[in-house]
Amino acid sequence: MRWRRWLMANSHKDVGTMYLIAGMWSGIGGFSLSWMMR
């Protein structure tokens, strides 16, 4: 199963991809919250 590979990631490529995705989601969330507060 593919999700298990991502959950137990040891490869630096998988970890980097997850870090990039988490960063993008955090950026989108922060932007939307700051836009709503404005």
N, C-alpha and C positions, 0 to 999 in steps of 0.2 A: 504494500500500500504506500502510496506516495506521501500521504500526510504523516505517516510514521517516520519516514526519512527526514522530513522537515522538523518533526518534534524532537528527534534524537540526533540532531545535526552535529557532526564532527568535522565535516569538510569546511574549509575556510570559505569556499565559494557559497555554500548554503548559508553559513552564518552571515556573510557579507550581504547576501540578498535579503535575508530576514531583517538585518539592521537597516538596510535601505528602505524596505517596505515600512518598517516601524517608524522610521524618521519621516517618511512622506505622510503617513497617517497622522503623526503628531503635528506636522506642519499644517496639514489641512484642518485638523481640529482646532489648533491654536488660531489660525486665520479666521475660521468661521466664528469662534467665540469672540475674538476681538472685533470682528465686523458686526456681530449682534450687539455688543456693548456700546459700540459707537452710535 
